Amino acid sequence: MSVIFLNLLGYSLLVPQQSMGTMQPAFEVNIEGPQKVSANEEFTVAANLKVNIKGKLTITSREQLFIYLIKDSSGKLTNSYAVKDVGLSRSLSAGEIITEEYKHKIKEPGVYEISATAEFTLDKDGESKNYKIVTESKKVEVTETAE
């Protein structure tokens, strides 16, 4: 039986390990990006999904696996973009990593939190299950534009 587990880095779905009876995340997600940018400077953040389930599996998601959220210091969402709801199937094995990038500009100086949510359906051994896994938040400081 699977267990949902919250760790300090985000949400992970845990599955039992056969050999030691310990729990290992079935999927791991993380997000990377700059710590500081200038206002109106384009920057890139990258989100990763790592597969820890043994054997072959298929996941189905939108065209983009991750949805990116950027919030200001008051918690208000500051970005929005169109999401294509086209299904994309990917065959994966243990250890494989899917990486997606998101480019954005922030107009106002301040401290912002960026996170990404992976949404997909896992198809394994004839069974399907929906997943929604959120990365930890990454802070980015936006400074005045250099003149």
C-alpha positions, 0 to 999 in steps of 0.5 A: 500500500502506498503512503503520502509523505511530506518531507522538507523538500516537498511532497513525495509518494512513498512505496515500500522497498522489498529488501529492507522494508524501508520507504522510498519515494516512487517519484522525486521532484525538485526545482532549480533557478536563480537566487537573484535577478533584476526586474524585467530580466528573463530568467529560467527555472527548471523542474525535474521529475525522477522515477524511482519505481522499478520496471517499465511504466507509462505516464500520461500528462498534458504537453507540459508535465509541470505547472509553474506558480510564482507568488509575491511576498503576500502569497498572491499569484503573479504569473499565468499562462495557457496550458495545452490539455493535449495528452502526452504519453512517456515510457519510463524506467527507474532512474529516468529524469524528466526536466522541463524549463520555464522562462519568465520576467518579473516586473516589480522588485521583491522576494518571490516564491516559485514552485512547480506541480507535476500532474500525471497519470501513472499506467503500470501493470494494467492499473492507472493512478493520478498523481499531483506532486508539488516541488519545494518552493524556491525563493528568488529576489528581484532587484531594481533594474540596473541603469 
